[in-house]
Amino acid sequence: MTGGTDARDVIVECRGLVVRYGSLVAVDGLDLSVCRGECLGLLGPNGAGKTTTVEVLEGLLRPASGTVRVFGQPWWTSADRKLRESIGAALQETRLPDKLTVAETIRLFRSFYPSGRTVDQVLDLVDLDEKRNARNSTLSGGQRQRLALACALVGTPELLFLDEPTTGLDPAARQSIWRLVEEFKADGGSVLLTTHYMDEAARLADRVAIMHQGRSVAQDTPANLVAGLDSEEVVVRKATLDDVFVKLTGRGLRDEHEA
């Protein structure tokens, strides 16, 4: 959270978050926040604790210790249902029923929420109207990701969790997803994004949090992180967010495929 931010603007917050799997500490005392209308990019090498952190913030996994609040409310209380109605989530690879059509899939997800967009509105939003009667099994990778995003958006959420939403997509498909995220933000939505693409983080994220070995090693705007690296070293070329990441973690972001 940047200095001077009104606490009422913070819609996702964890403090001192610890998650253990037996003797393994996956998340180690993490402090993190997402403000209203902000996209926070969560970066880190494989095994840094990103996915575990997101699962806790989504209310899917209980931490060993620490506090978690979403829209000012803790998970695992009577407020759970209302919280889930206010968030949407799109995974790196969302498994949707092959036999359903695109329109049927969106209609199914719409039934999970008390209010939201119509099927036609969502099809238009993600530019899949021409595929409304196509079965999910016939869609391209980019179309599948847009459909996953449609399912996340159909309940008109205030907060989106996006886990590597453009992995494996071609440039045109990536640009299409980026535009949807930017439109969501422009309408006042908030986003927690994990990504393996530095250009994606630099374009979409207002702030980035870099994780390493379960801890936060840096949190700031992409521009400030790059400027800080430029000021530390003799610059023979302009630093990038990739350079910041390698300096802080000692690893390339895509050293190996994350499980």
GUROSE-364182 format. One line per field, with one value per residue (C-alpha): residue number from 1; x, y, z. Coordinates in steps of 0.2 Angstrom, whole numbers. Layout:
// GUROSE-364182
milo = (NUM:...)
x = (X:...)
y = (Y:...)
z = (Z:...)
//
This chain:
// GUROSE-364182
milo = (1:2:3:4:5:6:7:8:9:10:11:12:13:14:15:16:17:18:19:20:21:22:23:24:25:26:27:28:29:30:31:32:33:34:35:36:37:38:39:40:41:42:43:44:45:46:47:48:49:50:51:52:53:54:55:56:57:58:59:60:61:62:63:64:65:66:67:68:69:70:71:72:73:74:75:76:77:78:79:80:81:82:83:84:85:86:87:88:89:90:91:92:93:94:95:96:97:98:99:100:101:102:103:104:105:106:107:108:109:110:111:112:113:114:115:116:117:118:119:120:121:122:123:124:125:126:127:128:129:130:131:132:133:134:135:136:137:138:139:140:141:142:143:144:145:146:147:148:149:150:151:152:153:154:155:156:157:158:159:160:161:162:163:164:165:166:167:168:169:170:171:172:173:174:175:176:177:178:179:180:181:182:183:184:185:186:187:188:189:190:191:192:193:194:195:196:197:198:199:200:201:202:203:204:205:206:207:208:209:210:211:212:213:214:215:216:217:218:219:220:221:222:223:224:225:226:227:228:229:230:231:232:233:234:235:236:237:238:239:240:241:242:243:244:245:246:247:248:249:250:251:252:253:254:255:256:257:258:259)
x = (0:7:9:-6:-19:-35:-39:-56:-49:-40:-51:-39:-26:-16:-4:9:2:10:6:14:14:21:39:38:34:26:22:32:25:18:10:0:-14:-24:-33:-49:-47:-29:-21:-7:5:11:28:40:50:43:39:39:22:12:-2:-3:-5:-19:-28:-28:-35:-48:-54:-49:-35:-34:-17:-7:-7:-9:-25:-34:-48:-57:-69:-65:-71:-62:-64:-72:-87:-105:-99:-91:-106:-107:-88:-89:-103:-91:-76:-72:-57:-49:-36:-21:-31:-49:-57:-75:-87:-83:-100:-108:-109:-101:-118:-123:-107:-110:-128:-122:-110:-123:-134:-122:-124:-140:-137:-125:-124:-135:-127:-128:-119:-105:-103:-102:-89:-77:-81:-87:-104:-100:-95:-111:-117:-100:-95:-81:-71:-69:-62:-45:-33:-37:-56:-55:-46:-59:-73:-65:-64:-82:-87:-77:-85:-103:-108:-101:-88:-78:-62:-54:-41:-31:-18:-7:-22:-12:1:3:-7:-2:1:-16:-25:-14:-19:-37:-36:-26:-40:-53:-43:-40:-58:-63:-51:-57:-75:-68:-63:-48:-37:-24:-14:0:10:26:27:36:28:11:15:22:7:-7:0:-1:10:20:25:39:40:55:55:38:42:39:56:49:33:31:26:35:43:50:57:66:72:79:89:95:101:111:122:132:118:124:106:89:84:68:57:65:82:74:67:83:93:80:78:94:83:74:55:53:67:56:37:27:17)
y = (0:17:31:41:28:30:13:13:11:-5:-20:-34:-35:-48:-45:-57:-71:-88:-104:-121:-138:-149:-143:-132:-113:-108:-90:-82:-67:-59:-41:-37:-25:-21:-4:0:3:-4:-19:-27:-38:-53:-59:-72:-87:-104:-110:-92:-94:-84:-97:-101:-83:-81:-96:-89:-72:-81:-90:-107:-110:-107:-99:-105:-88:-70:-59:-59:-46:-44:-29:-27:-44:-59:-76:-91:-82:-79:-66:-79:-80:-61:-60:-74:-64:-49:-58:-66:-78:-84:-97:-101:-116:-116:-133:-130:-144:-149:-153:-136:-121:-105:-97:-112:-110:-92:-95:-108:-97:-82:-94:-93:-75:-65:-52:-48:-46:-55:-68:-57:-43:-54:-62:-44:-39:-53:-53:-71:-67:-77:-92:-92:-109:-117:-131:-127:-141:-132:-116:-110:-106:-87:-90:-102:-89:-76:-88:-90:-72:-70:-83:-72:-56:-62:-58:-40:-43:-28:-39:-50:-64:-68:-82:-81:-76:-75:-90:-99:-86:-78:-59:-55:-65:-58:-40:-45:-50:-35:-24:-33:-30:-12:-9:-18:-6:9:5:5:-14:-20:-34:-46:-53:-66:-67:-73:-59:-43:-33:-39:-33:-17:-13:-18:-17:0:-9:-25:-36:-47:-63:-74:-89:-85:-67:-50:-43:-27:-18:-2:4:-3:14:16:-1:2:19:13:0:13:24:9:5:12:11:6:3:7:-5:-15:-24:-40:-33:-28:-46:-54:-43:-46:-65:-70:-80:-77:-77:-92:-103:-118:-121:-119:-133)
z = (0:-5:7:11:4:13:22:15:-3:2:-4:-2:13:21:35:42:31:34:25:29:20:34:37:21:23:7:12:26:34:19:19:3:-2:-17:-18:-27:-45:-45:-53:-42:-52:-41:-48:-43:-48:-48:-30:-23:-15:-28:-31:-13:-8:-21:-15:2:-4:-14:2:-4:8:26:32:47:54:49:44:28:23:7:6:25:30:35:26:34:42:38:25:14:2:-1:-3:-17:-26:-27:-35:-51:-55:-71:-70:-82:-88:-84:-88:-95:-100:-118:-123:-118:-130:-126:-122:-111:-101:-98:-93:-81:-72:-72:-62:-48:-45:-38:-51:-66:-85:-97:-109:-124:-114:-109:-127:-133:-120:-124:-143:-143:-151:-167:-156:-145:-152:-154:-142:-130:-137:-154:-147:-149:-135:-135:-137:-122:-111:-116:-112:-95:-92:-98:-84:-71:-77:-79:-60:-62:-49:-41:-39:-52:-48:-64:-63:-79:-90:-106:-105:-121:-131:-147:-148:-154:-141:-127:-133:-133:-115:-110:-117:-107:-91:-95:-98:-81:-72:-81:-74:-56:-55:-45:-51:-43:-58:-58:-73:-81:-93:-89:-103:-96:-79:-85:-95:-84:-66:-56:-43:-43:-28:-31:-21:-17:-6:2:6:-3:-8:-17:-19:-29:-46:-61:-65:-48:-47:-64:-59:-43:-52:-65:-50:-43:-58:-72:-86:-103:-108:-100:-87:-88:-76:-81:-74:-58:-56:-59:-47:-33:-35:-44:-57:-73:-72:-84:-78:-78:-80:-64:-58)
//
